[in-house]
Amino acid sequence: MSDSSTSDPNAPEGVGSGVGLPNGGKASGTSEVPGGAAASGSSASEAAVSNGLEAPNAAEAAGADANANADADNIQRVELVSEVEESFLEYALSVIISRALPDARDGLKPVHRRILWSMSESGLRPDRGHVKCATVVGDVIAKYHPHGDGAVYDALVRMGQDFSLRHMLVDPHGNFGSPGDRPAAYRYTECRLSSLASHMLSGIDEETVDFLANFDGRHREPQVLPSRFPNLLVNGSQGIAVGMATNIPPHNLSEVIDAVVHLLREPTVSDEVLLEHVKGPDFPTGGLIMGQQGIRSAYLGGRGAIKLRARTEIEELDDTYRIVVTELPYQVSVESVGLKVQQLVENKENQELSGIREMRDESAKGKTRLVFDLKRDANPKVVLNNLFKNTRLQISFPANMVALDHGIPRTMTLRQLLTAYTSHQIDVVTRRSEFRLNKAQERAHVLEGLLRAVDLLDEIIAAIRASENRAAARAALMAEPFEFSEAQTEHILDMTLGRLTRIARQELAEEYEAKQVEIAELTEILSDEERLKGVIIEELLTIKSEFSEPRRTELSSDLGLLDLEDLIDDEMVVFVLSTAGYAKCVLASEFHTQGRGGVGIRAASINEDDNIKKIIHTSAHSFLLFFTNFGRMFRIKAHRLPFQRRQSKGTPLVNFFDLHEGERIAEVIDTRDYETCPYLLFVTRKGLIKKSLFTQYDSNFRGLKALVLAEGDELVQVDPVKQDADVVLVTRRGQAIRFSLDEVRQTGRASRGVRGIRLRPGDRLVALAVEDSQEHLVVVSTKGFAKRAEFDDFTRRHRGGYGVKCLGIREDRGEVAGALGAADDSEILLISNHGMMVRLRVSDLSIQGRTATGVTSMKLGEDDFVKDVAPAPPIEAEAGEAEAGEAELAYTDAPAVKAAETGATAEATETASHQAGPDSEEGQNS
């Protein structure tokens, strides 16, 4: 121990400062010593001595310090961002090139290429037996693809799935899975190359492609396969790389080969001609492609969304229908569709698929059959459209034609993909021809020497016998007078006595001639590009004739996006509107015809201070035009309103329309095409009338100005009319005037109109009746009395007069509730203020004079009154249902009172007593 040591004097002998110190003796950085002395900043030897180390150890420490300083001199400072960017870029390129994207030449990713090459090396040809997939996976991992066995096995299985590839490259044996189900483990399945896969590898032993060393340098693998058919387009490819992805759909082999052949013959052929050959993808699972837009976008621009739909059939049964799915879109499983449908049907809030009664999966032996049994009242087309919209029975395949073009990822068009493949084939056939030409020339050279040797047989035998060994014999044959080449000499020395006969010489001569022909042919192929292309075309057509199959995926016209109308049955509905603005649609089948005098059935459940304002029979696809008392119009389709039960209250229209304060719906009309009637006729409370073109109101503008109103006036009724019609305006106090529509000039939307009828104090206009082809004018009072009147009872006059009496007004029979023109074989609806509704046959109403008060048509309570009358087309109900309804709701019919009858009933007598009065004076125009 050195005397100069600064160790603690109280420390045990032999214990330095670096051993047994209270702080553990730090060996790096600053070395602390007892007494506060530190080795920081001193040399390693000094620190070692001060710490009680011997000299050799101190020398070693000094050397280590020197090395550390040298290493420190080699450290380079790198910005973290730059290092991450460069490292990530290298990783991304590795993923893109070595894993995720296919090569445009053979359409394979590295893992698929290595699998096929390994199987070829192992002799797993189509004419040999299957071997365990575990063997193939192990060979590929051991020699070429040092990754997980799961990735290799998945790639192997996909090449053997007839629902993934249009033409399988692996011949499977065992459970290779199905859409939605994984395959069995690789210890259970077997495989070998398919017949078509042999054409992927054809000529690979003839130097047609370049080889490179594998990951450990012990084996060699091809950079690309010869791929004697356009595999990338035929089988497609999918992959996700870093920052990019590829999704190339499979195609029909015959169509793609035809396009390649045409491009080889005419390199400047237009894209449209190529599209005539390649009509669209041909998925292995079939289905229907809807429209051409997505296909053209993908082929001409490299990207496009291709709409793919399942193939379905609607089968008619005894009392219902069933929908049968026989082909599913690409990569869609029966299980996924069935699970989605089950979820939708069980979801009570979602009624879109409520028409499905039962679902069954009857798929077997590789055939798809998914059956949907429908309920008795379900419309199969509506249910099918709902299935297309809500499940994967219709998908959009996002085509993204990205592939490696000479190692560079590119988004390629159809022409570019075909061009890349044809260039590859030209290179393959060129290299193959060069290889075969060299082999043929070498063999011809040998044959030429053998033929000379047979002719100089005695001399050659003598020269050989005179030689001491094989080397001397070789030298003698290569020297004068023989002058054979080295290759010829070796074959001569190897020639057996059996090749010395005349027959042997003839065989050699024939083989030599054949080689000369082969050399000439190969020389011509290499010297003439068109001849070379002809070889490619011939071989492609041979593959086409052997492996072509009919197209599985059908090309269909695109019906457009599924609109809500495609999902709603265009059935008859009843639109109901209350005075308070509650609206709903009810299936027309909920109403049935009653006899005259019935109490009716409830059309809506309304509040005490509300009543029914309007009922319209229309169809679900018709437009409903809502006109407000302020003269504005809103438009909506009937199926967009809530469908509810007959007894329900409805939904406030303020949820659909932006109504102003005090604004309410005054009139609602329906139309499908705006073409049935050319004009719209407006009448206002003060007796004004306006005629405008119906097409002026074909607008989705919300709150469209329909007409201009004077102060204090409001819209009462709007009717579609024809040019040659007569109109009758009816007031609350029973006045009516009839005039020709020609007296009302056509005006624009933003106009007020002209006077239609002059009103007496306290009176107001309540109804507009259009004669047109109708047979009678039906007038209904607020107390439930109704009658038919002849239109001819109302003399045609000029507009603007007071009119004539159309109904005898009595306190017990009420005022005019409404009027309309109706044919005798039609039906009408009477609506009470409490929501009760009666459906009547017009023929059940008696024909009476102008001043008659009518007969009882609807029984009302003490505070009830008829609010409105509306036309209703007949509804055919099932006999049992109609009879049950009438037995429950209808009263016994009262005796009908008609003008043609004798008037023997008491009601007829009472009615006749009210028909007095000077009609002509009361109806004079002012």
Solvent accessible surface area in square Angstrom, and as a share of the most:
residue,aa,sasa,rsa
1,M,144,0.64
2,S,55,0.36
3,D,150,0.78
4,S,82,0.53
5,S,24,0.15
6,T,69,0.40
7,S,31,0.20
8,D,52,0.27
9,P,126,0.79
10,N,136,0.70
11,A,36,0.28
12,P,95,0.60
13,E,174,0.78
14,G,60,0.58
15,V,46,0.26
16,G,13,0.12
17,S,3,0.02
18,G,43,0.41
19,V,100,0.57
20,G,73,0.70
21,L,24,0.12
22,P,140,0.88
23,N,68,0.35
24,G,61,0.59
25,G,18,0.18
26,K,116,0.49
27,A,104,0.81
28,S,92,0.59
29,G,79,0.76
30,T,63,0.37
31,S,20,0.13
32,E,77,0.35
33,V,15,0.08
34,P,40,0.25
35,G,91,0.87
36,G,69,0.67
37,A,46,0.36
38,A,63,0.49
39,A,14,0.11
40,S,69,0.44
41,G,88,0.85
42,S,50,0.32
43,S,56,0.36
44,A,24,0.19
45,S,42,0.27
46,E,105,0.47
47,A,17,0.13
48,A,3,0.02
49,V,66,0.38
50,S,34,0.22
51,N,23,0.12
52,G,28,0.27
53,L,84,0.42
54,E,125,0.56
55,A,75,0.58
56,P,88,0.55
57,N,69,0.35
58,A,6,0.04
59,A,65,0.51
60,E,122,0.55
61,A,36,0.28
62,A,42,0.33
63,G,33,0.32
64,A,61,0.47
65,D,68,0.35
66,A,57,0.44
67,N,99,0.51
68,A,56,0.43
69,N,85,0.43
70,A,50,0.39
71,D,89,0.46
72,A,56,0.43
73,D,118,0.61
74,N,116,0.60
75,I,128,0.65
76,Q,153,0.68
77,R,237,0.86
78,V,92,0.53
79,E,127,0.57
80,L,137,0.68
81,V,102,0.59
82,S,48,0.31
83,E,79,0.36
84,V,85,0.49
85,E,110,0.49
86,E,105,0.47
87,S,53,0.34
88,F,112,0.47
89,L,107,0.53
90,E,124,0.56
91,Y,120,0.46
92,A,8,0.07
93,L,81,0.40
94,S,55,0.36
95,V,16,0.09
96,I,9,0.04
97,I,76,0.39
98,S,46,0.30
99,R,123,0.45
100,A,10,0.08
101,L,1,0.00
102,P,0,0.00
103,D,12,0.06
104,A,3,0.03
105,R,62,0.23
106,D,1,0.00
107,G,6,0.06
108,L,8,0.04
109,K,28,0.12
110,P,15,0.09
111,V,18,0.10
112,H,24,0.11
113,R,20,0.07
114,R,45,0.17
115,I,0,0.00
116,L,0,0.00
117,W,31,0.11
118,S,3,0.02
119,M,1,0.00
120,S,36,0.23
121,E,85,0.38
122,S,57,0.37
123,G,11,0.11
124,L,15,0.08
125,R,103,0.38
126,P,40,0.25
127,D,112,0.58
128,R,115,0.42
129,G,51,0.49
130,H,53,0.24
131,V,45,0.26
132,K,85,0.36
133,C,0,0.00
134,A,35,0.27
135,T,71,0.42
136,V,4,0.03
137,V,3,0.02
138,G,36,0.34
139,D,41,0.22
140,V,0,0.00
141,I,47,0.24
142,A,69,0.53
143,K,57,0.24
144,Y,2,0.01
145,H,10,0.05
146,P,71,0.44
147,H,66,0.30
148,G,48,0.46
149,D,61,0.32
150,G,39,0.38
151,A,58,0.45
152,V,0,0.00
153,Y,14,0.05
154,D,64,0.33
155,A,9,0.07
156,L,0,0.00
157,V,4,0.02
158,R,59,0.21
159,M,4,0.02
160,G,2,0.02
161,Q,23,0.10
162,D,87,0.45
163,F,39,0.16
164,S,10,0.07
165,L,6,0.03
166,R,6,0.02
167,H,16,0.07
168,M,62,0.28
169,L,2,0.01
170,V,0,0.00
171,D,39,0.20
172,P,38,0.24
173,H,102,0.45
174,G,56,0.54
175,N,89,0.46
176,F,12,0.05
177,G,19,0.18
178,S,47,0.30
179,P,42,0.26
180,G,65,0.63
181,D,76,0.39
182,R,172,0.63
183,P,25,0.16
184,A,26,0.20
185,A,37,0.29
186,Y,65,0.25
187,R,144,0.53
188,Y,133,0.51
189,T,0,0.00
190,E,42,0.19
191,C,0,0.00
192,R,54,0.20
193,L,5,0.02
194,S,16,0.10
195,S,58,0.38
196,L,6,0.03
197,A,0,0.00
198,S,46,0.29
199,H,46,0.21
200,M,0,0.00
201,L,14,0.07
202,S,46,0.30
203,G,14,0.14
204,I,15,0.08
205,D,114,0.59
206,E,28,0.13
207,E,109,0.49
208,T,1,0.00
209,V,6,0.03
210,D,71,0.37
211,F,56,0.23
212,L,70,0.35
213,A,57,0.44
214,N,11,0.05
215,F,108,0.45
216,D,64,0.33
217,G,52,0.50
218,R,198,0.72
219,H,67,0.30
220,R,139,0.51
221,E,10,0.05
222,P,5,0.03
223,Q,83,0.37
224,V,5,0.03
225,L,0,0.00
226,P,0,0.00
227,S,0,0.00
228,R,12,0.04
229,F,0,0.00
230,P,4,0.03
231,N,3,0.02
232,L,9,0.04
233,L,5,0.03
234,V,0,0.00
235,N,4,0.02
236,G,6,0.06
237,S,9,0.06
238,Q,53,0.24
239,G,13,0.12
240,I,148,0.75
241,A,11,0.09
242,V,37,0.21
243,G,83,0.80
244,M,67,0.30
245,A,35,0.27
246,T,4,0.02
247,N,23,0.12
248,I,2,0.01
249,P,1,0.00
250,P,2,0.01
251,H,0,0.00
252,N,5,0.02
253,L,1,0.00
254,S,22,0.14
255,E,21,0.09
256,V,0,0.00
257,I,0,0.00
258,D,42,0.22
259,A,0,0.00
260,V,0,0.00
261,V,9,0.05
262,H,44,0.20
263,L,11,0.06
264,L,6,0.03
265,R,149,0.55
266,E,92,0.41
267,P,78,0.49
268,T,128,0.75
269,V,8,0.05
270,S,56,0.36
271,D,55,0.29
272,E,86,0.39
273,V,43,0.25
274,L,1,0.01
275,L,23,0.11
276,E,119,0.53
277,H,50,0.22
278,V,0,0.00
279,K,100,0.42
280,G,0,0.00
281,P,0,0.00
282,D,0,0.00
283,F,0,0.00
284,P,10,0.06
285,T,31,0.18
286,G,2,0.02
287,G,0,0.00
288,L,31,0.15
289,I,1,0.01
290,M,12,0.05
291,G,11,0.10
292,Q,86,0.38
293,Q,138,0.61
294,G,14,0.13
295,I,2,0.01
296,R,85,0.31
297,S,39,0.25
298,A,1,0.00
299,Y,2,0.01
300,L,71,0.35
301,G,51,0.49
302,G,0,0.00
303,R,152,0.56
304,G,15,0.14
305,A,66,0.51
306,I,2,0.01
307,K,34,0.15
308,L,0,0.00
309,R,21,0.08
310,A,2,0.02
311,R,66,0.24
312,T,32,0.19
313,E,86,0.39
314,I,66,0.34
315,E,52,0.23
316,E,129,0.58
317,L,63,0.31
318,D,152,0.79
319,D,81,0.42
320,T,15,0.09
321,Y,75,0.29
322,R,52,0.19
323,I,0,0.00
324,V,0,0.00
325,V,0,0.00
326,T,39,0.23
327,E,47,0.21
328,L,9,0.04
329,P,0,0.00
330,Y,6,0.02
331,Q,86,0.38
332,V,5,0.03
333,S,11,0.07
334,V,18,0.10
335,E,93,0.42
336,S,46,0.30
337,V,1,0.00
338,G,10,0.09
339,L,103,0.51
340,K,84,0.35
341,V,2,0.01
342,Q,86,0.38
343,Q,94,0.42
344,L,19,0.10
345,V,60,0.35
346,E,115,0.51
347,N,68,0.35
348,K,176,0.74
349,E,163,0.73
350,N,37,0.19
351,Q,114,0.51
352,E,68,0.30
353,L,1,0.01
354,S,49,0.32
355,G,13,0.13
356,I,9,0.04
357,R,137,0.50
358,E,74,0.33
359,M,60,0.27
360,R,69,0.25
361,D,82,0.43
362,E,71,0.32
363,S,45,0.29
364,A,64,0.50
365,K,202,0.86
366,G,85,0.82
367,K,154,0.65
368,T,37,0.22
369,R,74,0.27
370,L,3,0.01
371,V,0,0.00
372,F,0,0.00
373,D,5,0.03
374,L,1,0.00
375,K,86,0.36
376,R,183,0.67
377,D,132,0.68
378,A,16,0.13
379,N,48,0.25
380,P,15,0.10
381,K,144,0.61
382,V,26,0.15
383,V,7,0.04
384,L,22,0.11
385,N,32,0.16
386,N,7,0.03
387,L,0,0.00
388,F,10,0.04
389,K,100,0.43
390,N,34,0.17
391,T,11,0.06
392,R,115,0.42
393,L,0,0.00
394,Q,35,0.15
395,I,24,0.12
396,S,68,0.44
397,F,9,0.04
398,P,83,0.52
399,A,3,0.03
400,N,28,0.14
401,M,0,0.00
402,V,7,0.04
403,A,0,0.00
404,L,9,0.05
405,D,32,0.16
406,H,144,0.64
407,G,31,0.30
408,I,86,0.44
409,P,37,0.23
410,R,112,0.41
411,T,58,0.34
412,M,6,0.03
413,T,29,0.17
414,L,2,0.01
415,R,66,0.24
416,Q,89,0.39
417,L,4,0.02
418,L,1,0.00
419,T,62,0.36
420,A,14,0.11
421,Y,6,0.02
422,T,9,0.05
423,S,58,0.37
424,H,10,0.04
425,Q,0,0.00
426,I,48,0.24
427,D,66,0.34
428,V,1,0.00
429,V,0,0.00
430,T,36,0.21
431,R,65,0.24
432,R,19,0.07
433,S,2,0.01
434,E,79,0.35
435,F,41,0.17
436,R,88,0.32
437,L,23,0.12
438,N,81,0.41
439,K,109,0.46
440,A,2,0.01
441,Q,83,0.37
442,E,104,0.47
443,R,72,0.26
444,A,6,0.04
445,H,75,0.33
446,V,10,0.05
447,L,0,0.00
448,E,79,0.36
449,G,0,0.00
450,L,9,0.04
451,L,26,0.13
452,R,90,0.33
453,A,0,0.00
454,V,22,0.12
455,D,90,0.47
456,L,61,0.30
457,L,41,0.20
458,D,111,0.57
459,E,93,0.42
460,I,5,0.03
461,I,70,0.36
462,A,60,0.46
463,A,21,0.17
464,I,58,0.30
465,R,201,0.73
466,A,88,0.68
467,S,26,0.17
468,E,167,0.75
469,N,89,0.45
470,R,110,0.40
471,A,58,0.45
472,A,38,0.30
473,A,4,0.03
474,R,66,0.24
475,A,63,0.48
476,A,33,0.26
477,L,0,0.00
478,M,79,0.35
479,A,50,0.39
480,E,137,0.61
481,P,114,0.72
482,F,13,0.05
483,E,106,0.47
484,F,5,0.02
485,S,38,0.25
486,E,106,0.48
487,A,48,0.37
488,Q,8,0.04
489,T,0,0.00
490,E,51,0.23
491,H,75,0.33
492,I,8,0.04
493,L,31,0.16
494,D,93,0.48
495,M,38,0.17
496,T,90,0.52
497,L,148,0.74
498,G,53,0.51
499,R,83,0.30
500,L,45,0.22
501,T,73,0.42
502,R,220,0.80
503,I,120,0.61
504,A,6,0.05
505,R,84,0.31
506,Q,110,0.49
507,E,97,0.43
508,L,1,0.00
509,A,31,0.24
510,E,104,0.46
511,E,57,0.25
512,Y,48,0.18
513,E,106,0.47
514,A,60,0.47
515,K,46,0.20
516,Q,66,0.29
517,V,102,0.59
518,E,57,0.26
519,I,28,0.14
520,A,63,0.49
521,E,80,0.36
522,L,13,0.07
523,T,65,0.38
524,E,86,0.39
525,I,11,0.06
526,L,55,0.27
527,S,93,0.60
528,D,60,0.31
529,E,103,0.46
530,E,116,0.52
531,R,77,0.28
532,L,9,0.04
533,K,17,0.07
534,G,31,0.29
535,V,17,0.10
536,I,0,0.00
537,I,15,0.07
538,E,114,0.51
539,E,46,0.21
540,L,1,0.01
541,L,70,0.35
542,T,78,0.45
543,I,6,0.03
544,K,51,0.21
545,S,94,0.61
546,E,108,0.49
547,F,34,0.14
548,S,48,0.31
549,E,66,0.29
550,P,116,0.73
551,R,64,0.24
552,R,93,0.34
553,T,0,0.00
554,E,78,0.35
555,L,48,0.24
556,S,34,0.22
557,S,80,0.52
558,D,69,0.36
559,L,130,0.65
560,G,31,0.30
561,L,155,0.77
562,L,34,0.17
563,D,70,0.36
564,L,59,0.29
565,E,42,0.19
566,D,57,0.30
567,L,5,0.03
568,I,54,0.28
569,D,45,0.23
570,D,57,0.30
571,E,69,0.31
572,M,93,0.42
573,V,0,0.00
574,V,0,0.00
575,F,0,0.00
576,V,3,0.02
577,L,1,0.00
578,S,4,0.03
579,T,55,0.32
580,A,64,0.50
581,G,16,0.16
582,Y,50,0.19
583,A,1,0.00
584,K,1,0.01
585,C,0,0.00
586,V,0,0.00
587,L,66,0.33
588,A,4,0.03
589,S,72,0.47
590,E,36,0.16
591,F,2,0.01
592,H,22,0.10
593,T,19,0.11
594,Q,3,0.01
595,G,10,0.10
596,R,7,0.02
597,G,6,0.05
598,G,0,0.00
599,V,43,0.25
600,G,1,0.01
601,I,9,0.04
602,R,90,0.33
603,A,0,0.00
604,A,2,0.01
605,S,51,0.33
606,I,28,0.14
607,N,67,0.34
608,E,170,0.76
609,D,133,0.69
610,D,4,0.02
611,N,22,0.11
612,I,0,0.00
613,K,40,0.17
614,K,37,0.16
615,I,1,0.01
616,I,17,0.09
617,H,18,0.08
618,T,5,0.03
619,S,12,0.08
620,A,0,0.00
621,H,33,0.15
622,S,3,0.02
623,F,37,0.15
624,L,0,0.00
625,L,0,0.00
626,F,0,0.00
627,F,0,0.00
628,T,0,0.00
629,N,9,0.05
630,F,80,0.33
631,G,0,0.00
632,R,36,0.13
633,M,0,0.00
634,F,2,0.01
635,R,37,0.13
636,I,25,0.13
637,K,41,0.17
638,A,0,0.00
639,H,13,0.06
640,R,122,0.45
641,L,3,0.01
642,P,35,0.22
643,F,82,0.34
644,Q,50,0.22
645,R,161,0.59
646,R,40,0.15
647,Q,81,0.36
648,S,33,0.21
649,K,69,0.29
650,G,16,0.15
651,T,27,0.16
652,P,42,0.26
653,L,2,0.01
654,V,97,0.56
655,N,102,0.52
656,F,54,0.22
657,F,6,0.02
658,D,107,0.56
659,L,36,0.18
660,H,101,0.45
661,E,173,0.77
662,G,61,0.58
663,E,13,0.06
664,R,90,0.33
665,I,7,0.04
666,A,8,0.07
667,E,9,0.04
668,V,1,0.01
669,I,10,0.05
670,D,48,0.25
671,T,15,0.09
672,R,128,0.47
673,D,76,0.40
674,Y,8,0.03
675,E,122,0.55
676,T,102,0.59
677,C,23,0.14
678,P,55,0.35
679,Y,29,0.11
680,L,0,0.00
681,L,0,0.00
682,F,0,0.00
683,V,0,0.00
684,T,3,0.01
685,R,90,0.33
686,K,92,0.39
687,G,0,0.00
688,L,27,0.13
689,I,1,0.00
690,K,2,0.01
691,K,8,0.03
692,S,0,0.00
693,L,59,0.29
694,F,4,0.02
695,T,69,0.40
696,Q,66,0.30
697,Y,0,0.00
698,D,77,0.40
699,S,31,0.20
700,N,118,0.60
701,F,130,0.54
702,R,137,0.50
703,G,10,0.10
704,L,15,0.08
705,K,88,0.37
706,A,0,0.00
707,L,1,0.00
708,V,49,0.28
709,L,36,0.18
710,A,31,0.24
711,E,168,0.76
712,G,62,0.60
713,D,13,0.07
714,E,34,0.15
715,L,3,0.01
716,V,32,0.18
717,Q,28,0.12
718,V,0,0.00
719,D,31,0.16
720,P,42,0.26
721,V,3,0.01
722,K,86,0.37
723,Q,79,0.35
724,D,121,0.63
725,A,2,0.01
726,D,8,0.04
727,V,0,0.00
728,V,0,0.00
729,L,0,0.00
730,V,0,0.00
731,T,1,0.00
732,R,56,0.20
733,R,107,0.39
734,G,0,0.00
735,Q,13,0.06
736,A,0,0.00
737,I,2,0.01
738,R,23,0.09
739,F,0,0.00
740,S,21,0.14
741,L,0,0.00
742,D,95,0.49
743,E,55,0.25
744,V,2,0.01
745,R,156,0.57
746,Q,88,0.39
747,T,28,0.17
748,G,34,0.33
749,R,74,0.27
750,A,77,0.59
751,S,26,0.17
752,R,118,0.43
753,G,24,0.23
754,V,20,0.11
755,R,92,0.34
756,G,0,0.00
757,I,0,0.00
758,R,94,0.34
759,L,41,0.20
760,R,109,0.40
761,P,139,0.87
762,G,83,0.80
763,D,20,0.10
764,R,76,0.28
765,L,0,0.00
766,V,21,0.12
767,A,3,0.02
768,L,2,0.01
769,A,1,0.01
770,V,24,0.14
771,E,30,0.14
772,D,59,0.31
773,S,94,0.60
774,Q,63,0.28
775,E,88,0.39
776,H,12,0.06
777,L,0,0.00
778,V,0,0.00
779,V,0,0.00
780,V,0,0.00
781,S,0,0.00
782,T,13,0.07
783,K,84,0.35
784,G,0,0.00
785,F,30,0.12
786,A,0,0.00
787,K,0,0.00
788,R,12,0.05
789,A,0,0.00
790,E,65,0.29
791,F,7,0.03
792,D,119,0.61
793,D,61,0.31
794,F,2,0.01
795,T,84,0.49
796,R,138,0.50
797,R,58,0.21
798,H,134,0.60
799,R,76,0.28
800,G,15,0.14
801,G,3,0.03
802,Y,52,0.20
803,G,1,0.01
804,V,10,0.06
805,K,38,0.16
806,C,0,0.00
807,L,2,0.01
808,G,13,0.12
809,I,44,0.22
810,R,63,0.23
811,E,167,0.75
812,D,82,0.42
813,R,13,0.05
814,G,9,0.09
815,E,50,0.23
816,V,0,0.00
817,A,10,0.07
818,G,4,0.03
819,A,6,0.05
820,L,18,0.09
821,G,17,0.16
822,A,6,0.04
823,A,23,0.18
824,D,39,0.20
825,D,123,0.64
826,S,32,0.21
827,E,11,0.05
828,I,0,0.00
829,L,0,0.00
830,L,0,0.00
831,I,0,0.00
832,S,0,0.00
833,N,13,0.07
834,H,54,0.24
835,G,0,0.00
836,M,45,0.20
837,M,4,0.02
838,V,0,0.00
839,R,5,0.02
840,L,0,0.00
841,R,105,0.38
842,V,0,0.00
843,S,43,0.28
844,D,38,0.20
845,L,0,0.00
846,S,0,0.00
847,I,39,0.20
848,Q,13,0.06
849,G,26,0.25
850,R,25,0.09
851,T,13,0.07
852,A,0,0.00
853,T,1,0.00
854,G,0,0.00
855,V,0,0.00
856,T,43,0.25
857,S,0,0.00
858,M,3,0.02
859,K,102,0.43
860,L,46,0.23
861,G,43,0.41
862,E,182,0.81
863,D,101,0.52
864,D,23,0.12
865,F,70,0.29
866,V,2,0.01
867,K,66,0.28
868,D,29,0.15
869,V,10,0.06
870,A,1,0.01
871,P,88,0.55
872,A,4,0.03
873,P,60,0.38
874,P,85,0.54
875,I,36,0.18
876,E,173,0.78
877,A,40,0.31
878,E,131,0.59
879,A,73,0.57
880,G,51,0.49
881,E,96,0.43
882,A,20,0.16
883,E,121,0.54
884,A,64,0.49
885,G,10,0.10
886,E,67,0.30
887,A,92,0.71
888,E,139,0.62
889,L,50,0.25
890,A,30,0.23
891,Y,114,0.43
892,T,130,0.75
893,D,84,0.43
894,A,45,0.35
895,P,88,0.55
896,A,36,0.28
897,V,10,0.06
898,K,70,0.30
899,A,67,0.52
900,A,103,0.80
901,E,83,0.37
902,T,133,0.77
903,G,33,0.31
904,A,93,0.72
905,T,44,0.25
906,A,87,0.67
907,E,35,0.16
908,A,9,0.07
909,T,86,0.50
910,E,67,0.30
911,T,3,0.02
912,A,60,0.47
913,S,79,0.51
914,H,62,0.27
915,Q,73,0.33
916,A,88,0.68
917,G,44,0.42
918,P,84,0.53
919,D,56,0.29
920,S,71,0.46
921,E,128,0.57
922,E,53,0.24
923,G,0,0.00
924,Q,99,0.44
925,N,58,0.30
926,S,106,0.68
